[in-house]
């Protein structure tokens, strides 16, 4: 794989920072036009922030006209505060934005947009940006990767401060790539939003599982003859040093006529539990005809949720080939297992939601921090719904059992990889709603009755950034703060031999 030349890197950085400076200069010194005509339509802006609900501590929302415009001016007003800015796009100053959101707490910021075309100004119908008093966790992390039919080697796990635009790399996949010997990092996860307790995987060259726990970092070789594979999709117990993983034999194929370009599937998958302190692992679900995946702890630590599909191979051909031919038969349901927090013993599995009875497949269960709501992704079939255009977010009220499609936050395209904020008032998820190809993070407010607000795209300093950034955002996870460990330190640990796990029949406490 060719690497970018230093001169090209310098040019890219120069172009980027020049653009940022130009944007900042363009935002200064604008006044409201004196002569204009009125429009009864909302302005055609990108990103679409019309009537969204935002947290009080979110970074300034920037936007541009998604149609021809020679100039733009916007006036923001809230409880006596007024901010006017303009230029080729709209980027409120951080201090001005903070005053606006504080003034509009529990209410709304009124936005008036004036657009100049051919020396004529038009004032569009004003809209509101609703400001919730509910704050959001200050940091978000995600994996940045090109679509899987392009490449996976140039990927990173990044973290972004949601209160401004600061972004940094947690780990860079290229740090341990050596010529043709590549590496693939995935599946970062935290214990209770704690950036000091995290884990992620590295596959292929110098692969292993990295576990960072209160300042110590270790590499685990989780491969063992008694388990199907090394741990894949993780979930930390809320307080115990215990991580549950699925173990997966994962494959990828490409459709020639299906609108879903890529099909990712497991020919086998089980559940295992890993004791971080004792370096011990045990199977907790390993039936050959059950495909278990995407575990997720309940916030009280007394139940483990996951999805599972029943599948029996019928023919003697290669399992992968048979699975591809029968992929639309695979329907995942949602289950849970009780967990004794004193003895660390798991109970038998219990059915939570039978998606197959609806002819559907449900995956990626996530429980709200108050234990009230279960959010999951549902599509026609399969497990890897991030590549299914029909994938929608659904929600179940665990008190009443009522389940519904979250139409208020879904789009005609893919929604998946959702995570709850620590206060349970926000969810972030990956969506392909703009172009069908790239997943981008969207955030929605969830009220006490489980109703969602209109989602808004992650704000960027340049409002056109995501349309020019040719990477997908995978597994967005909220965090209480940033990961302070440097990427090179993770790389140094990955280059060491991993500590082999000890397999035990069951945990005992």
N, C-alpha and C positions, 0 to 999 in steps of 0.2 A: 504493500500500500504506500502511495506517495505521501510524503509529508509536506506541509506548507513551508515554503521558504521564508527565512526571517524577514526579507524585504517585503514580502506580501503581507506578513503579520503586521509589520510597521505601518504599511499602507492602510490596512483594515482599521487598526486602532486610530490612526490619524483621521481617517474618514469618519469614524464613529464619534470621536470627541469634537471634531469640527462641526458635525451635524448637531450635537448636543448644544454647543455654544451658540450656533445659529438659531436653534429653537428658543433658547433662553433670551437672546437678544430680540427675536421676533415677538416675544410675548410682552415686551415693555412698551410703554408710551402710547397705548391705544385709547381712544375715546369713543363713546357711544355716537354713532352717526346721527346727524340732525335731521336728515331727510331720508325717509324710507317708506316702502310700501309694506302692507301687512299680509301675512299668509296664514291661512287657517289650518295648515299642516305642520306637524312636528318636523324639525330639521333632520335631514338624512345624515346622521353622524355615525362614525365608527371610532371606537367600539360603541355599541348601543347602550348608553347609560340612562335612557329615558325611563323615569319612574322606577328605578332600581332602589333597593334598600341596602345601605352600606353600614359597616361598623364605624363607630365614632373615631377610631384610631387608624383608619386606612389611609394609605398614601394618596396624594391628590389624583383625582380622575382626570386624565387627559383625553382629548378627542380631536378628530378632524372631520371635515365634511367628506362624505363618501360620494360626492358628485362635484362637478366643476365649481370652483370658487376662486376668485381673485384675491379675496381677503376675508377674514372672519374676525368678529368681535363677540365676546360673550360677557354677559353681566350676571354675576352670582349674588343673590341677596338672601339674608337670613337674619331675622330679629334685629334689624338696624345695621347689620354688617353688609357692606357692599364691596365686591371685588370685580374689576374689569380687566380683561386681558384679551389678547388677540394676536393675529399674525397668520402664518400658514396653517397653524393648528392652535389648539387651546391647551395651555399648561399653567394652571394656577400655581403661584408661589407657595412653598410649603408652609410658611408662617401664616400667610393669608388663609390658606385652606384649613389650618388648625383652628383659626378664629371662627371661620364659617361653620365647621362641624360642631364646635362647642356651642355656638349660638343656636344651631339647628337641632341640638340634641333632643331626641324624641319627637322632632317635627320634620321640617324639610328645607332644603336649599332650593330656591327658585332660580331657574336658569333660562336666560333669554339669549338667543343666538341671532346675530345679524350677519348676513352674508352679502358680499359685493360680487356682482357679475356684470361685466361690461359697463362699469361706472354707475351701476344702479344697486342700491342697498335694499335688502328685504329682511324684515323682522319676522322670524318664524314663531309659531305657537309656543309659548313658554312651557317648560316641563319641570317636574320636581325630581330631586334626588333626596330620598328619605334617609334620615340619619337615625339609626337605631342607637339607643343608649348602651346596647350590648356590645362590648368590645370583642376583638378577635385576638387569638394568639399572635404574638408579634412575629413569629417566623414560620416559614413554609419550606419544606424540602421536597425535591422531586428528582426523578431521573430524566435526563435529556438524551434523546436517542433519535437517530434518523429512522424513518419507516423501515420495518424489518426486511423489506424486500430490496433495500439499498445496501445497508451495512450496519453492523452493531459495534464495531471496534472503537470508533470515535464517539464515546459517550461519557457522561459525567453524572455524578450525583451532586446537585447544587442546592444551596439554601438562599432564601430571599427574605429580606426584612419586609414585612407587609406594611410597616409604618412609613417606609420610604422606598427607594428603588434599589437599595444596596443588594447586590448578589455576589456570592462567592462559591467556590468549589469545595465540596466536602472531600470528594475523591475523584480522580481522573483515571479512567480506564487505561489510558496510554502509558501510565507510569510503569506498568509491569508488562507492557507489550514489547516483544523482542523480535523484530523482523516479521517472519511468517508466523511466529508463535504469539497468537493473540490471546486476549482475555475478555471476559464479559462479566460486568458487575451488575447486580440486581438486588431487588427486594430489601431495601433499607427499612428499618422498623425501630421504634423507640418504646421504652417502658414509661407509660403515662406521660407522654410528651416531653420526656426528660432527655435533652441532648447529650447528657453525660452517660446515658445508658442506651446504646444503640448497637445494631448489628447490620451487616450486609454480607452478601455472598460474592465470591469471585469464582468463575468457572474457567476451565481450560488451563492455560499456562499459569503456573503457580497458584492454582485455585485453592479455595478453602473458605471457611466462614470466619469473618472478623467479628469479634465481640468486644466492645468497649464498655467497661463497667467501672464508673467512678474513678477514672484516671488510669486504669490498667487496660492494656490492649493485648488480646491474644488471638492467635489463629488456630482454628479448630479443623481437624481433618475428620469430618463426620461420616465418611464412607465406612461401612461396616457390613460384614457378611450377613448379619441378622436383620438389616433394614434394606429397603428397596433401593434407596439412593441417599446421597447427602441431603440435608434439609433444604427445602426450597422456599415456600411461602410461609413467613413467620408471624407469630403473634406473642408478645410478652405478656406474662401474667401481670395483673395490676401492681402487685407488690412482691411476690415471691421471685427469686432468681430462677425463673422457669420460662422456657420458650417452647411453644408448640409449633411444629413445622408440618407441612405436607411433604411427602417424598414422591417425586414424580418422574416418570419416564415420558418426557415431553418430545413431541415431534411438530414439524411445521410443513405444510404443503401450500400450494398456490392454486387458486381457482382460475380456470380459463374462461368461464362464462358467467360465473356467479359475481354479483356486485360486491360481495365480500372478497377482497383481493387475497387475503391470507387466512389460512385456517391453522390455528395452534390447538393441539389436543394432547391428552395423556392416554397412552395405552394401558398404563397402570398408575395408581397413586394411592398412598396410605397416609396415616397420621402418626407422628412420633412426638415425644416430649423430651426435652433436653434440660438437664440440671446444670446451670451455668457454673455453680461453685464446685460441684463434685465431678464435672465433666462426664456425666453419665447420660445414657440415652435409652429409651424404651419405646416399643410399639404400643400405640393405644387404639388403632384401627388398621387392620391389615387383611381384610377379606379379599380374596382374589377377584371376585365378581363385583366388588364395590369400588368405585372411583371416588376417593375422598380428597377434598381440596379446600383451600382458602379458609383456614381456621381463624377464629376471632374470639377473644375472651369477652365475656360479659363484664361490665365495670365493677361488679361486686366480687369478681374472682371465683364465683361458685358455679359457673357454667361455661362451657366451650361450645361455640356455634361453628358450623362449617357446612359445606355443601357436598352432596354425594349423589352419584348416579349408578344405577345397576346396569351392568353390561356383561353379557356372556358371549364369548367368541364361538362361532358356529362352524367355521371352515378351517381347513388346515393350511391356508395360505398365510403369508406374513401378517402378523397382527396389525402392523401399521397400515398395510394396504387394505385389510378388511375394515379397519376403523374408518379410513377415509371414505370407503364406499358406503358405510352405514352411519356416517357422522350425524345425519339429521335425526337418527333414532335416539341419540344420547341426550337425555333430559335429567338435569340435576335438580334435586330437592334440597330443602334446608333442614338440618338436624341440629341437635344439641346433645351434649353429654354433661351430666352433673359432675362437680369436682369438690372433694372434701379438702378444704384449705388446711386442715390439721394433718391428715394422713397422706395427702397427695394422691388419693385414689379416684379414678374416673368411673362413673357409672355407665350403664348401657346407653346406647344412642336412642333418642326420642325424636320422632318426626315433628317438625315445627311448621313447615309449609310444603304442601304437595304441588309443586309447579307442574309436574307431569300430568296431573289431572286436568290441567288447563291446556295441555299440549305445548307447554313452555318449559324453559330451563332457567333456574334461579341460581345465581352465584354471588360471591363476594359479600357475605353478610357482615354488617357493621352495626354495633349497638350504640345508641346514644348514651352519653355519660350518666344520665339519670336512670338508665335501664328501661326506659319507657318504650322507645321505638327501635325497630330493626329495619335498617335500610339495606336494600340489595339491588342487584342488577338482574333484569329478566329479558330474555330473548327467545327466539324460536327453538334453539338447540345449542348444545355445546357448552364449553367452559370459559373460553378466552373471549369474552364479549367485547373487549376493547376493539376487536376487528369486525364486529357485527353491526351493521348500520341500523338494525332494528332494536338495538339494546336500549332499554329505558331504565330509569331509577324507579323503584317501588318502595313502599314503606308499610310496615306492619305495626299496629298498636299492640304491644305485648300484653296489655291489660285487658283489651277487649277481643283481640284476635282479628280485628278488622284490617284488611289489606287492600291497598289501592295503588294505582299508577299515579306517580307524582307529575301529572300533566303540567302543573304550574311551573316546573323547572326543566322539564324535558323538551327536546327539540325533535325535528324529523330525522336527525342523525344520531350517532353514537353518544351515549352517556355511560360512564363507568368509572372505576377507581376512585370511589368516594371515601371521604374521611370526615369525622365529626371534629369540631373544635372542642376544647377542653370544657367550656361552659355549656356545650350542647346547643348553642343558638345559631351555629353556622355549619355549613358543610361545604367542602371543596370537592370538585370532581373534574375528570377529564372529559372533554366534549369535542366532537368533530363537527359541530354545528355550522361552522363558517364555510368549510370547503370540502368536507368529507374525507380529507387525507391526513390532516395533522390534529393531534389532540392538544388542546390548550386548557389551562385551568380556569374554571368558573366557580364563583362563590355565591351561595344563596343563604338568606336568613331563614331559620326554621323557628316558628313560634311554639308556644307551650302546647298547642293542639296538633302539632306535627305538620302544619301548613307551611309551604315554602314561598318565598318571595321570588320575583323575577331575578334570575341570576345575572351577575355582572362578571365580565372578563377581568382577570388579574391586571391591575393598572400598571402601565409602563411609562417611563419618561417620554418616550416617543410613541404616540398612539398607534403608529403603523408598524411597530416593532414586530409583533407576532405574525403579521402577514408577510414579513420579509425573513423571518427566522425559520429556517427549514429543519426544525427539530420537533419531536413529539414530547410532551410532558407526561410522564408515567408515575403512578403511585404518589400523588401529592399527599404529604403528611404534615399536620400542624406540629409546632414545637414551641416550648416555653421560651426558648432562646437559641442562640447559634451553637453549632458544634465548633469548639475551639481547637480541636486536634487538626494539625496541618496535614494536607494530602500526602506529603512525602513520608510522614510518620506512618500512615496507614500502609503506604507502599513498602516501607522498610520491613514492617511486620509480615506483609504478604510474601515477601521474598524468602522468609524463613520457613522451615518445616512446620506443618501444622501438628498440634497435639492430637493424637488419636483418641477417639471417644471410647469409653467402656460401656459395653452393652449389658443391661440387666433386664431381668424378666419383668419386674415392676418396681416402682419407687416404694420406699418404706420410710416413714417418718415417725 
